[in-house]
Amino acid sequence: MPVGKYLTLSGLAAKQYIDRNATFGLPDYVEYGRGATVNLAGFDVNLAWSDADMNDSECGDACGMVLLSVSRSF
């Protein structure tokens, strides 16, 4: 969702259904996140946060992540 000329906000919500939970090793879960992208001197700088509704033993290091990325189109 654009906010002004240089800022874009984003969000996600997704449900992962797993047919064979015991085989896959995880229960069904919901993933959610938010992010913001700003254009600085022709570069898109994105800061995003993502999490899932799993406990720490199921999630390991994959839950509660913050990601910073920088990109440029040419």
Secondary structure per residue as TSV (DSSP state, phi and psi in degrees):
chain	resnum	aa	ss	phi	psi
A	1	M	-	360.0	112.3
A	2	P	E	-64.4	137.7
A	3	V	E	-128.4	100.7
A	4	G	T	77.6	-161.8
A	5	K	T	-84.0	-31.0
A	6	Y	T	-119.1	-5.9
A	7	L	E	-113.8	135.0
A	8	T	E	-128.0	131.1
A	9	L	E	-104.3	147.2
A	10	S	E	-140.6	160.9
A	11	G	E	-153.5	158.9
A	12	L	E	-146.1	149.1
A	13	A	E	-146.2	127.1
A	14	A	E	-144.7	144.6
A	15	K	E	-111.0	125.3
A	16	Q	E	-101.8	116.2
A	17	Y	-	-98.9	128.6
A	18	I	-	-116.7	121.3
A	19	D	S	-65.7	-46.5
A	20	R	-	-118.5	82.0
A	21	N	H	-56.7	-43.2
A	22	A	H	-64.8	-37.8
A	23	T	H	-69.8	-43.5
A	24	F	H	-76.0	-27.9
A	25	G	T	90.1	7.7
A	26	L	-	-139.9	151.4
A	27	P	-	-81.8	170.2
A	28	D	-	-57.4	145.7
A	29	Y	E	-148.8	163.9
A	30	V	E	-110.8	132.8
A	31	E	E	-110.2	142.1
A	32	Y	E	-147.7	157.4
A	33	G	E	-170.9	170.0
A	34	R	E	-141.3	154.9
A	35	G	E	-157.1	164.8
A	36	A	E	-142.7	136.8
A	37	T	E	-123.5	133.9
A	38	V	E	-128.0	143.9
A	39	N	E	-95.0	120.5
A	40	L	E	-124.7	113.9
A	41	A	T	52.2	40.2
A	42	G	T	87.0	-2.5
A	43	F	E	-105.9	138.9
A	44	D	E	-93.5	117.8
A	45	V	E	-107.6	120.6
A	46	N	E	-117.8	132.1
A	47	L	E	-121.2	122.0
A	48	A	E	-134.0	151.2
A	49	W	E	-125.5	139.1
A	50	S	E	-138.9	144.9
A	51	D	E	-151.5	169.9
A	52	A	E	-139.9	159.7
A	53	D	S	-88.6	37.3
A	54	M	-	-101.6	157.8
A	55	N	-	-81.2	171.4
A	56	D	H	-60.7	-36.5
A	57	S	H	-69.1	-30.5
A	58	E	H	-80.5	-32.3
A	59	C	H	-88.5	-36.8
A	60	G	T	64.9	-132.9
A	61	D	T	-90.5	3.1
A	62	A	S	-86.8	-11.3
A	63	C	S	-100.5	153.0
A	64	G	S	64.6	44.1
A	65	M	E	-95.6	144.4
A	66	V	E	-115.2	132.1
A	67	L	E	-126.3	130.9
A	68	L	E	-114.5	127.3
A	69	S	E	-133.9	151.0
A	70	V	E	-130.2	129.5
A	71	S	E	-140.5	163.1
A	72	R	-	-147.7	131.9
A	73	S	-	-92.9	143.0
A	74	F	-	-148.1	360.0
